Amino acid sequence: MPPAPVTLSSRLQTMLYTSMRTTTNLTKNQTVAYQTLYEKIQPIIEKIKKISEVDLKAIESEMDKLNVPWTPGRMPELKK
């Protein structure tokens, strides 16, 4: 049975924990963990950007067309 995959959260916590209160450079293991974390988190960041910049804008636009009451985080458009 193969080992369980290491979660991004676990990688980040390990990096933070091992680098706290130290003034030395990153170890090779920390550098590899950072590179792995960086590579794996990029697609997640892109998905979040798409959701916030495209998907939510489309939903908000549709809400405005339907005169849905204001919701937190959504800027109301004032009409004369």
PyMOL Python script that loads the backbone (N, CA, C, O; Angstrom):
from pymol import cmd

cmd.read_pdbstr("""\
ATOM      1  N   MET A   1       0.846  -1.183   0.000  1.00  0.00           N
ATOM      2  CA  MET A   1       0.000   0.000   0.000  1.00  0.00           C
ATOM      3  C   MET A   1       0.893   1.248   0.000  1.00  0.00           C
ATOM      4  O   MET A   1       1.743   1.400   0.878  1.00  0.00           O
ATOM      5  N   PRO A   2       0.704   2.139  -0.976  1.00  0.00           N
ATOM      6  CA  PRO A   2       1.557   3.332  -1.024  1.00  0.00           C
ATOM      7  C   PRO A   2       1.214   4.304   0.097  1.00  0.00           C
ATOM      8  O   PRO A   2       0.116   4.261   0.650  1.00  0.00           O
ATOM      9  N   PRO A   3       2.142   5.167   0.423  1.00  0.00           N
ATOM     10  CA  PRO A   3       1.841   6.164   1.462  1.00  0.00           C
ATOM     11  C   PRO A   3       0.798   7.157   0.967  1.00  0.00           C
ATOM     12  O   PRO A   3       0.626   7.369  -0.233  1.00  0.00           O
ATOM     13  N   ALA A   4       0.117   7.750   1.921  1.00  0.00           N
ATOM     14  CA  ALA A   4      -0.909   8.750   1.579  1.00  0.00           C
ATOM     15  C   ALA A   4      -0.238   9.980   0.997  1.00  0.00           C
ATOM     16  O   ALA A   4       0.877  10.325   1.390  1.00  0.00           O
ATOM     17  N   PRO A   5      -0.915  10.652   0.050  1.00  0.00           N
ATOM     18  CA  PRO A   5      -0.320  11.879  -0.502  1.00  0.00           C
ATOM     19  C   PRO A   5      -0.191  12.961   0.578  1.00  0.00           C
ATOM     20  O   PRO A   5      -0.996  13.037   1.507  1.00  0.00           O
ATOM     21  N   VAL A   6       0.829  13.783   0.430  1.00  0.00           N
ATOM     22  CA  VAL A   6       1.050  14.874   1.377  1.00  0.00           C
ATOM     23  C   VAL A   6       0.204  16.060   0.933  1.00  0.00           C
ATOM     24  O   VAL A   6       0.286  16.487  -0.219  1.00  0.00           O
ATOM     25  N   THR A   7      -0.605  16.588   1.836  1.00  0.00           N
ATOM     26  CA  THR A   7      -1.474  17.712   1.496  1.00  0.00           C
ATOM     27  C   THR A   7      -0.674  19.007   1.399  1.00  0.00           C
ATOM     28  O   THR A   7       0.410  19.129   1.970  1.00  0.00           O
ATOM     29  N   LEU A   8      -1.227  19.969   0.667  1.00  0.00           N
ATOM     30  CA  LEU A   8      -0.570  21.270   0.552  1.00  0.00           C
ATOM     31  C   LEU A   8      -0.479  21.941   1.919  1.00  0.00           C
ATOM     32  O   LEU A   8       0.531  22.562   2.250  1.00  0.00           O
ATOM     33  N   SER A   9      -1.529  21.813   2.697  1.00  0.00           N
ATOM     34  CA  SER A   9      -1.544  22.405   4.033  1.00  0.00           C
ATOM     35  C   SER A   9      -0.429  21.817   4.891  1.00  0.00           C
ATOM     36  O   SER A   9       0.254  22.542   5.615  1.00  0.00           O
ATOM     37  N   SER A  10      -0.250  20.516   4.807  1.00  0.00           N
ATOM     38  CA  SER A  10       0.798  19.852   5.583  1.00  0.00           C
ATOM     39  C   SER A  10       2.181  20.330   5.152  1.00  0.00           C
ATOM     40  O   SER A  10       3.050  20.566   5.992  1.00  0.00           O
ATOM     41  N   ARG A  11       2.385  20.474   3.839  1.00  0.00           N
ATOM     42  CA  ARG A  11       3.676  20.973   3.342  1.00  0.00           C
ATOM     43  C   ARG A  11       3.946  22.381   3.875  1.00  0.00           C
ATOM     44  O   ARG A  11       5.050  22.679   4.330  1.00  0.00           O
ATOM     45  N   LEU A  12       2.935  23.235   3.817  1.00  0.00           N
ATOM     46  CA  LEU A  12       3.092  24.610   4.277  1.00  0.00           C
ATOM     47  C   LEU A  12       3.368  24.656   5.776  1.00  0.00           C
ATOM     48  O   LEU A  12       4.255  25.383   6.223  1.00  0.00           O
ATOM     49  N   GLN A  13       2.618  23.886   6.548  1.00  0.00           N
ATOM     50  CA  GLN A  13       2.819  23.877   7.992  1.00  0.00           C
ATOM     51  C   GLN A  13       4.218  23.387   8.352  1.00  0.00           C
ATOM     52  O   GLN A  13       4.860  23.937   9.247  1.00  0.00           O
ATOM     53  N   THR A  14       4.685  22.365   7.664  1.00  0.00           N
ATOM     54  CA  THR A  14       6.026  21.848   7.923  1.00  0.00           C
ATOM     55  C   THR A  14       7.078  22.902   7.616  1.00  0.00           C
ATOM     56  O   THR A  14       8.022  23.089   8.384  1.00  0.00           O
ATOM     57  N   MET A  15       6.914  23.591   6.492  1.00  0.00           N
ATOM     58  CA  MET A  15       7.867  24.645   6.142  1.00  0.00           C
ATOM     59  C   MET A  15       7.880  25.749   7.190  1.00  0.00           C
ATOM     60  O   MET A  15       8.943  26.201   7.616  1.00  0.00           O
ATOM     61  N   LEU A  16       6.704  26.177   7.598  1.00  0.00           N
ATOM     62  CA  LEU A  16       6.623  27.257   8.577  1.00  0.00           C
ATOM     63  C   LEU A  16       7.204  26.828   9.920  1.00  0.00           C
ATOM     64  O   LEU A  16       7.962  27.571  10.543  1.00  0.00           O
ATOM     65  N   TYR A  17       6.844  25.630  10.358  1.00  0.00           N
ATOM     66  CA  TYR A  17       7.293  25.144  11.662  1.00  0.00           C
ATOM     67  C   TYR A  17       8.810  25.004  11.705  1.00  0.00           C
ATOM     68  O   TYR A  17       9.449  25.383  12.686  1.00  0.00           O
ATOM     69  N   THR A  18       9.382  24.454  10.631  1.00  0.00           N
ATOM     70  CA  THR A  18      10.826  24.221  10.638  1.00  0.00           C
ATOM     71  C   THR A  18      11.636  25.497  10.442  1.00  0.00           C
ATOM     72  O   THR A  18      12.826  25.526  10.758  1.00  0.00           O
ATOM     73  N   SER A  19      11.013  26.546   9.929  1.00  0.00           N
ATOM     74  CA  SER A  19      11.781  27.777   9.712  1.00  0.00           C
ATOM     75  C   SER A  19      11.557  28.827  10.797  1.00  0.00           C
ATOM     76  O   SER A  19      12.222  29.863  10.799  1.00  0.00           O
ATOM     77  N   MET A  20      10.633  28.573  11.712  1.00  0.00           N
ATOM     78  CA  MET A  20      10.400  29.529  12.795  1.00  0.00           C
ATOM     79  C   MET A  20      11.627  29.612  13.695  1.00  0.00           C
ATOM     80  O   MET A  20      12.290  28.612  13.970  1.00  0.00           O
ATOM     81  N   ARG A  21      11.903  30.798  14.135  1.00  0.00           N
ATOM     82  CA  ARG A  21      12.973  31.060  15.097  1.00  0.00           C
ATOM     83  C   ARG A  21      14.344  30.600  14.606  1.00  0.00           C
ATOM     84  O   ARG A  21      15.195  30.216  15.407  1.00  0.00           O
ATOM     85  N   THR A  22      14.552  30.639  13.322  1.00  0.00           N
ATOM     86  CA  THR A  22      15.873  30.305  12.810  1.00  0.00           C
ATOM     87  C   THR A  22      16.360  31.438  11.928  1.00  0.00           C
ATOM     88  O   THR A  22      15.568  32.144  11.303  1.00  0.00           O
ATOM     89  N   THR A  23      17.662  31.599  11.887  1.00  0.00           N
ATOM     90  CA  THR A  23      18.240  32.642  11.050  1.00  0.00           C
ATOM     91  C   THR A  23      19.066  32.051   9.918  1.00  0.00           C
ATOM     92  O   THR A  23      19.733  32.782   9.186  1.00  0.00           O
ATOM     93  N   THR A  24      19.024  30.736   9.771  1.00  0.00           N
ATOM     94  CA  THR A  24      19.789  30.091   8.712  1.00  0.00           C
ATOM     95  C   THR A  24      18.991  30.074   7.422  1.00  0.00           C
ATOM     96  O   THR A  24      17.787  30.332   7.411  1.00  0.00           O
ATOM     97  N   ASN A  25      19.680  29.767   6.339  1.00  0.00           N
ATOM     98  CA  ASN A  25      19.012  29.623   5.050  1.00  0.00           C
ATOM     99  C   ASN A  25      18.131  28.390   5.055  1.00  0.00           C
ATOM    100  O   ASN A  25      18.233  27.535   5.935  1.00  0.00           O
ATOM    101  N   LEU A  26      17.272  28.314   4.067  1.00  0.00           N
ATOM    102  CA  LEU A  26      16.419  27.138   3.940  1.00  0.00           C
ATOM    103  C   LEU A  26      17.261  25.902   3.662  1.00  0.00           C
ATOM    104  O   LEU A  26      18.275  25.966   2.967  1.00  0.00           O
ATOM    105  N   THR A  27      16.827  24.784   4.214  1.00  0.00           N
ATOM    106  CA  THR A  27      17.502  23.523   3.933  1.00  0.00           C
ATOM    107  C   THR A  27      17.082  23.040   2.550  1.00  0.00           C
ATOM    108  O   THR A  27      16.159  23.589   1.948  1.00  0.00           O
ATOM    109  N   LYS A  28      17.756  22.018   2.055  1.00  0.00           N
ATOM    110  CA  LYS A  28      17.394  21.465   0.760  1.00  0.00           C
ATOM    111  C   LYS A  28      15.967  20.913   0.808  1.00  0.00           C
ATOM    112  O   LYS A  28      15.195  21.101  -0.132  1.00  0.00           O
ATOM    113  N   ASN A  29      15.623  20.239   1.891  1.00  0.00           N
ATOM    114  CA  ASN A  29      14.263  19.692   2.031  1.00  0.00           C
ATOM    115  C   ASN A  29      13.215  20.795   2.032  1.00  0.00           C
ATOM    116  O   ASN A  29      12.154  20.640   1.428  1.00  0.00           O
ATOM    117  N   GLN A  30      13.500  21.901   2.701  1.00  0.00           N
ATOM    118  CA  GLN A  30      12.558  23.019   2.722  1.00  0.00           C
ATOM    119  C   GLN A  30      12.424  23.636   1.331  1.00  0.00           C
ATOM    120  O   GLN A  30      11.328  24.013   0.916  1.00  0.00           O
ATOM    121  N   THR A  31      13.536  23.736   0.619  1.00  0.00           N
ATOM    122  CA  THR A  31      13.505  24.292  -0.730  1.00  0.00           C
ATOM    123  C   THR A  31      12.681  23.406  -1.661  1.00  0.00           C
ATOM    124  O   THR A  31      11.886  23.907  -2.456  1.00  0.00           O
ATOM    125  N   VAL A  32      12.869  22.105  -1.565  1.00  0.00           N
ATOM    126  CA  VAL A  32      12.100  21.165  -2.386  1.00  0.00           C
ATOM    127  C   VAL A  32      10.621  21.245  -2.009  1.00  0.00           C
ATOM    128  O   VAL A  32       9.756  21.237  -2.886  1.00  0.00           O
ATOM    129  N   ALA A  33      10.329  21.323  -0.713  1.00  0.00           N
ATOM    130  CA  ALA A  33       8.932  21.428  -0.264  1.00  0.00           C
ATOM    131  C   ALA A  33       8.300  22.704  -0.803  1.00  0.00           C
ATOM    132  O   ALA A  33       7.147  22.694  -1.236  1.00  0.00           O
ATOM    133  N   TYR A  34       9.051  23.801  -0.777  1.00  0.00           N
ATOM    134  CA  TYR A  34       8.527  25.069  -1.295  1.00  0.00           C
ATOM    135  C   TYR A  34       8.265  24.970  -2.788  1.00  0.00           C
ATOM    136  O   TYR A  34       7.209  25.390  -3.260  1.00  0.00           O
ATOM    137  N   GLN A  35       9.213  24.419  -3.537  1.00  0.00           N
ATOM    138  CA  GLN A  35       9.045  24.288  -4.985  1.00  0.00           C
ATOM    139  C   GLN A  35       7.833  23.420  -5.314  1.00  0.00           C
ATOM    140  O   GLN A  35       7.056  23.744  -6.212  1.00  0.00           O
ATOM    141  N   THR A  36       7.678  22.330  -4.593  1.00  0.00           N
ATOM    142  CA  THR A  36       6.531  21.441  -4.807  1.00  0.00           C
ATOM    143  C   THR A  36       5.233  22.159  -4.486  1.00  0.00           C
ATOM    144  O   THR A  36       4.271  22.091  -5.251  1.00  0.00           O
ATOM    145  N   LEU A  37       5.206  22.846  -3.357  1.00  0.00           N
ATOM    146  CA  LEU A  37       4.025  23.602  -2.956  1.00  0.00           C
ATOM    147  C   LEU A  37       3.693  24.658  -3.998  1.00  0.00           C
ATOM    148  O   LEU A  37       2.532  24.817  -4.375  1.00  0.00           O
ATOM    149  N   TYR A  38       4.699  25.376  -4.462  1.00  0.00           N
ATOM    150  CA  TYR A  38       4.504  26.424  -5.462  1.00  0.00           C
ATOM    151  C   TYR A  38       3.903  25.851  -6.744  1.00  0.00           C
ATOM    152  O   TYR A  38       2.947  26.404  -7.287  1.00  0.00           O
ATOM    153  N   GLU A  39       4.457  24.756  -7.218  1.00  0.00           N
ATOM    154  CA  GLU A  39       3.968  24.138  -8.459  1.00  0.00           C
ATOM    155  C   GLU A  39       2.537  23.634  -8.315  1.00  0.00           C
ATOM    156  O   GLU A  39       1.728  23.785  -9.231  1.00  0.00           O
ATOM    157  N   LYS A  40       2.230  23.046  -7.189  1.00  0.00           N
ATOM    158  CA  LYS A  40       0.906  22.454  -7.001  1.00  0.00           C
ATOM    159  C   LYS A  40      -0.166  23.490  -6.697  1.00  0.00           C
ATOM    160  O   LYS A  40      -1.345  23.258  -6.962  1.00  0.00           O
ATOM    161  N   ILE A  41       0.232  24.627  -6.143  1.00  0.00           N
ATOM    162  CA  ILE A  41      -0.769  25.620  -5.764  1.00  0.00           C
ATOM    163  C   ILE A  41      -1.130  26.553  -6.922  1.00  0.00           C
ATOM    164  O   ILE A  41      -2.184  27.190  -6.889  1.00  0.00           O
ATOM    165  N   GLN A  42      -0.277  26.644  -7.942  1.00  0.00           N
ATOM    166  CA  GLN A  42      -0.560  27.523  -9.070  1.00  0.00           C
ATOM    167  C   GLN A  42      -1.894  27.226  -9.755  1.00  0.00           C
ATOM    168  O   GLN A  42      -2.657  28.162  -9.996  1.00  0.00           O
ATOM    169  N   PRO A  43      -2.217  25.961 -10.083  1.00  0.00           N
ATOM    170  CA  PRO A  43      -3.523  25.698 -10.706  1.00  0.00           C
ATOM    171  C   PRO A  43      -4.697  26.074  -9.793  1.00  0.00           C
ATOM    172  O   PRO A  43      -5.750  26.497 -10.271  1.00  0.00           O
ATOM    173  N   ILE A  44      -4.513  25.920  -8.498  1.00  0.00           N
ATOM    174  CA  ILE A  44      -5.573  26.276  -7.551  1.00  0.00           C
ATOM    175  C   ILE A  44      -5.784  27.786  -7.556  1.00  0.00           C
ATOM    176  O   ILE A  44      -6.921  28.259  -7.546  1.00  0.00           O
ATOM    177  N   ILE A  45      -4.692  28.537  -7.572  1.00  0.00           N
ATOM    178  CA  ILE A  45      -4.785  29.996  -7.609  1.00  0.00           C
ATOM    179  C   ILE A  45      -5.477  30.448  -8.890  1.00  0.00           C
ATOM    180  O   ILE A  45      -6.299  31.364  -8.861  1.00  0.00           O
ATOM    181  N   GLU A  46      -5.149  29.812 -10.011  1.00  0.00           N
ATOM    182  CA  GLU A  46      -5.789  30.167 -11.284  1.00  0.00           C
ATOM    183  C   GLU A  46      -7.297  29.895 -11.238  1.00  0.00           C
ATOM    184  O   GLU A  46      -8.084  30.689 -11.753  1.00  0.00           O
ATOM    185  N   LYS A  47      -7.699  28.786 -10.628  1.00  0.00           N
ATOM    186  CA  LYS A  47      -9.132  28.479 -10.504  1.00  0.00           C
ATOM    187  C   LYS A  47      -9.830  29.525  -9.634  1.00  0.00           C
ATOM    188  O   LYS A  47     -10.935  29.966  -9.954  1.00  0.00           O
ATOM    189  N   ILE A  48      -9.186  29.919  -8.538  1.00  0.00           N
ATOM    190  CA  ILE A  48      -9.771  30.926  -7.651  1.00  0.00           C
ATOM    191  C   ILE A  48      -9.904  32.261  -8.375  1.00  0.00           C
ATOM    192  O   ILE A  48     -10.918  32.945  -8.240  1.00  0.00           O
ATOM    193  N   LYS A  49      -8.870  32.636  -9.151  1.00  0.00           N
ATOM    194  CA  LYS A  49      -8.939  33.880  -9.926  1.00  0.00           C
ATOM    195  C   LYS A  49     -10.109  33.843 -10.903  1.00  0.00           C
ATOM    196  O   LYS A  49     -10.852  34.817 -11.026  1.00  0.00           O
ATOM    197  N   LYS A  50     -10.272  32.719 -11.598  1.00  0.00           N
ATOM    198  CA  LYS A  50     -11.365  32.594 -12.563  1.00  0.00           C
ATOM    199  C   LYS A  50     -12.711  32.729 -11.856  1.00  0.00           C
ATOM    200  O   LYS A  50     -13.611  33.413 -12.343  1.00  0.00           O
ATOM    201  N   ILE A  51     -12.839  32.088 -10.730  1.00  0.00           N
ATOM    202  CA  ILE A  51     -14.095  32.163  -9.982  1.00  0.00           C
ATOM    203  C   ILE A  51     -14.381  33.606  -9.582  1.00  0.00           C
ATOM    204  O   ILE A  51     -15.502  34.086  -9.754  1.00  0.00           O
ATOM    205  N   SER A  52     -13.365  34.308  -9.045  1.00  0.00           N
ATOM    206  CA  SER A  52     -13.611  35.661  -8.549  1.00  0.00           C
ATOM    207  C   SER A  52     -13.727  36.690  -9.665  1.00  0.00           C
ATOM    208  O   SER A  52     -14.503  37.639  -9.550  1.00  0.00           O
ATOM    209  N   GLU A  53     -12.964  36.517 -10.747  1.00  0.00           N
ATOM    210  CA  GLU A  53     -12.942  37.534 -11.790  1.00  0.00           C
ATOM    211  C   GLU A  53     -13.929  37.285 -12.923  1.00  0.00           C
ATOM    212  O   GLU A  53     -14.327  38.226 -13.610  1.00  0.00           O
ATOM    213  N   VAL A  54     -14.328  36.037 -13.130  1.00  0.00           N
ATOM    214  CA  VAL A  54     -15.219  35.724 -14.243  1.00  0.00           C
ATOM    215  C   VAL A  54     -16.568  35.210 -13.737  1.00  0.00           C
ATOM    216  O   VAL A  54     -17.611  35.807 -14.006  1.00  0.00           O
ATOM    217  N   ASP A  55     -16.536  34.115 -13.014  1.00  0.00           N
ATOM    218  CA  ASP A  55     -17.781  33.465 -12.599  1.00  0.00           C
ATOM    219  C   ASP A  55     -18.631  34.357 -11.688  1.00  0.00           C
ATOM    220  O   ASP A  55     -19.831  34.517 -11.912  1.00  0.00           O
ATOM    221  N   LEU A  56     -18.003  34.934 -10.661  1.00  0.00           N
ATOM    222  CA  LEU A  56     -18.773  35.780  -9.744  1.00  0.00           C
ATOM    223  C   LEU A  56     -19.280  37.044 -10.424  1.00  0.00           C
ATOM    224  O   LEU A  56     -20.380  37.513 -10.131  1.00  0.00           O
ATOM    225  N   LYS A  57     -18.477  37.596 -11.333  1.00  0.00           N
ATOM    226  CA  LYS A  57     -18.927  38.791 -12.071  1.00  0.00           C
ATOM    227  C   LYS A  57     -20.170  38.467 -12.893  1.00  0.00           C
ATOM    228  O   LYS A  57     -21.100  39.271 -12.958  1.00  0.00           O
ATOM    229  N   ALA A  58     -20.189  37.292 -13.520  1.00  0.00           N
ATOM    230  CA  ALA A  58     -21.356  36.895 -14.307  1.00  0.00           C
ATOM    231  C   ALA A  58     -22.580  36.703 -13.408  1.00  0.00           C
ATOM    232  O   ALA A  58     -23.687  37.107 -13.765  1.00  0.00           O
ATOM    233  N   ILE A  59     -22.378  36.095 -12.263  1.00  0.00           N
ATOM    234  CA  ILE A  59     -23.485  35.894 -11.318  1.00  0.00           C
ATOM    235  C   ILE A  59     -24.000  37.243 -10.823  1.00  0.00           C
ATOM    236  O   ILE A  59     -25.208  37.468 -10.766  1.00  0.00           O
ATOM    237  N   GLU A  60     -23.080  38.139 -10.466  1.00  0.00           N
ATOM    238  CA  GLU A  60     -23.488  39.460  -9.980  1.00  0.00           C
ATOM    239  C   GLU A  60     -24.223  40.237 -11.064  1.00  0.00           C
ATOM    240  O   GLU A  60     -25.200  40.929 -10.776  1.00  0.00           O
ATOM    241  N   SER A  61     -23.772  40.130 -12.289  1.00  0.00           N
ATOM    242  CA  SER A  61     -24.438  40.803 -13.396  1.00  0.00           C
ATOM    243  C   SER A  61     -25.864  40.285 -13.561  1.00  0.00           C
ATOM    244  O   SER A  61     -26.796  41.064 -13.762  1.00  0.00           O
ATOM    245  N   GLU A  62     -26.023  38.992 -13.475  1.00  0.00           N
ATOM    246  CA  GLU A  62     -27.358  38.390 -13.582  1.00  0.00           C
ATOM    247  C   GLU A  62     -28.227  38.821 -12.401  1.00  0.00           C
ATOM    248  O   GLU A  62     -29.418  39.083 -12.572  1.00  0.00           O
ATOM    249  N   MET A  63     -27.644  38.895 -11.215  1.00  0.00           N
ATOM    250  CA  MET A  63     -28.386  39.346 -10.040  1.00  0.00           C
ATOM    251  C   MET A  63     -28.862  40.783 -10.232  1.00  0.00           C
ATOM    252  O   MET A  63     -29.988  41.124  -9.871  1.00  0.00           O
ATOM    253  N   ASP A  64     -27.993  41.626 -10.805  1.00  0.00           N
ATOM    254  CA  ASP A  64     -28.373  43.021 -11.061  1.00  0.00           C
ATOM    255  C   ASP A  64     -29.536  43.087 -12.050  1.00  0.00           C
ATOM    256  O   ASP A  64     -30.459  43.880 -11.866  1.00  0.00           O
ATOM    257  N   LYS A  65     -29.499  42.264 -13.093  1.00  0.00           N
ATOM    258  CA  LYS A  65     -30.573  42.243 -14.092  1.00  0.00           C
ATOM    259  C   LYS A  65     -31.902  41.835 -13.466  1.00  0.00           C
ATOM    260  O   LYS A  65     -32.963  42.318 -13.863  1.00  0.00           O
ATOM    261  N   LEU A  66     -31.831  40.935 -12.480  1.00  0.00           N
ATOM    262  CA  LEU A  66     -33.042  40.442 -11.832  1.00  0.00           C
ATOM    263  C   LEU A  66     -33.452  41.291 -10.636  1.00  0.00           C
ATOM    264  O   LEU A  66     -34.412  40.965  -9.939  1.00  0.00           O
ATOM    265  N   ASN A  67     -32.718  42.390 -10.398  1.00  0.00           N
ATOM    266  CA  ASN A  67     -32.992  43.278  -9.254  1.00  0.00           C
ATOM    267  C   ASN A  67     -32.974  42.550  -7.916  1.00  0.00           C
ATOM    268  O   ASN A  67     -33.800  42.806  -7.039  1.00  0.00           O
ATOM    269  N   VAL A  68     -32.023  41.646  -7.782  1.00  0.00           N
ATOM    270  CA  VAL A  68     -31.854  40.931  -6.520  1.00  0.00           C
ATOM    271  C   VAL A  68     -31.360  41.929  -5.482  1.00  0.00           C
ATOM    272  O   VAL A  68     -30.498  42.751  -5.790  1.00  0.00           O
ATOM    273  N   PRO A  69     -31.887  41.879  -4.250  1.00  0.00           N
ATOM    274  CA  PRO A  69     -31.430  42.807  -3.212  1.00  0.00           C
ATOM    275  C   PRO A  69     -29.920  42.703  -3.004  1.00  0.00           C
ATOM    276  O   PRO A  69     -29.307  41.668  -3.264  1.00  0.00           O
ATOM    277  N   TRP A  70     -29.345  43.795  -2.534  1.00  0.00           N
ATOM    278  CA  TRP A  70     -27.912  43.865  -2.282  1.00  0.00           C
ATOM    279  C   TRP A  70     -27.472  42.730  -1.379  1.00  0.00           C
ATOM    280  O   TRP A  70     -28.189  42.344  -0.456  1.00  0.00           O
ATOM    281  N   THR A  71     -26.299  42.201  -1.646  1.00  0.00           N
ATOM    282  CA  THR A  71     -25.704  41.149  -0.820  1.00  0.00           C
ATOM    283  C   THR A  71     -24.298  41.584  -0.428  1.00  0.00           C
ATOM    284  O   THR A  71     -23.662  42.333  -1.169  1.00  0.00           O
ATOM    285  N   PRO A  72     -23.798  41.129   0.726  1.00  0.00           N
ATOM    286  CA  PRO A  72     -22.459  41.521   1.172  1.00  0.00           C
ATOM    287  C   PRO A  72     -21.400  41.196   0.109  1.00  0.00           C
ATOM    288  O   PRO A  72     -21.414  40.124  -0.495  1.00  0.00           O
ATOM    289  N   GLY A  73     -20.499  42.133  -0.098  1.00  0.00           N
ATOM    290  CA  GLY A  73     -19.423  41.943  -1.063  1.00  0.00           C
ATOM    291  C   GLY A  73     -19.781  42.378  -2.464  1.00  0.00           C
ATOM    292  O   GLY A  73     -18.913  42.443  -3.334  1.00  0.00           O
ATOM    293  N   ARG A  74     -21.030  42.674  -2.694  1.00  0.00           N
ATOM    294  CA  ARG A  74     -21.478  43.093  -4.020  1.00  0.00           C
ATOM    295  C   ARG A  74     -21.764  44.580  -3.983  1.00  0.00           C
ATOM    296  O   ARG A  74     -22.519  45.051  -3.133  1.00  0.00           O
ATOM    297  N   MET A  75     -21.172  45.312  -4.890  1.00  0.00           N
ATOM    298  CA  MET A  75     -21.360  46.761  -4.932  1.00  0.00           C
ATOM    299  C   MET A  75     -22.674  47.107  -5.630  1.00  0.00           C
ATOM    300  O   MET A  75     -22.896  46.720  -6.777  1.00  0.00           O
ATOM    301  N   PRO A  76     -23.530  47.828  -4.938  1.00  0.00           N
ATOM    302  CA  PRO A  76     -24.795  48.222  -5.571  1.00  0.00           C
ATOM    303  C   PRO A  76     -24.570  49.317  -6.610  1.00  0.00           C
ATOM    304  O   PRO A  76     -23.682  50.156  -6.462  1.00  0.00           O
ATOM    305  N   GLU A  77     -25.370  49.297  -7.639  1.00  0.00           N
ATOM    306  CA  GLU A  77     -25.323  50.374  -8.627  1.00  0.00           C
ATOM    307  C   GLU A  77     -26.499  51.303  -8.337  1.00  0.00           C
ATOM    308  O   GLU A  77     -27.660  50.893  -8.351  1.00  0.00           O
ATOM    309  N   LEU A  78     -26.164  52.563  -8.075  1.00  0.00           N
ATOM    310  CA  LEU A  78     -27.207  53.537  -7.778  1.00  0.00           C
ATOM    311  C   LEU A  78     -27.792  54.058  -9.072  1.00  0.00           C
ATOM    312  O   LEU A  78     -27.074  54.363 -10.024  1.00  0.00           O
ATOM    313  N   LYS A  79     -29.106  54.153  -9.089  1.00  0.00           N
ATOM    314  CA  LYS A  79     -29.804  54.638 -10.285  1.00  0.00           C
ATOM    315  C   LYS A  79     -30.511  55.937  -9.946  1.00  0.00           C
ATOM    316  O   LYS A  79     -30.973  56.125  -8.820  1.00  0.00           O
ATOM    317  N   LYS A  80     -30.596  56.833 -10.919  1.00  0.00           N
ATOM    318  CA  LYS A  80     -31.298  58.107 -10.704  1.00  0.00           C
ATOM    319  C   LYS A  80     -32.772  57.920 -10.878  1.00  0.00           C
ATOM    320  O   LYS A  80     -33.536  58.875 -10.739  1.00  0.00           O
TER     321      LYS A  80
END
""", "prot")
cmd.dss("prot")
cmd.show_as("cartoon", "prot")
cmd.util.cbc("prot")
cmd.orient("prot")
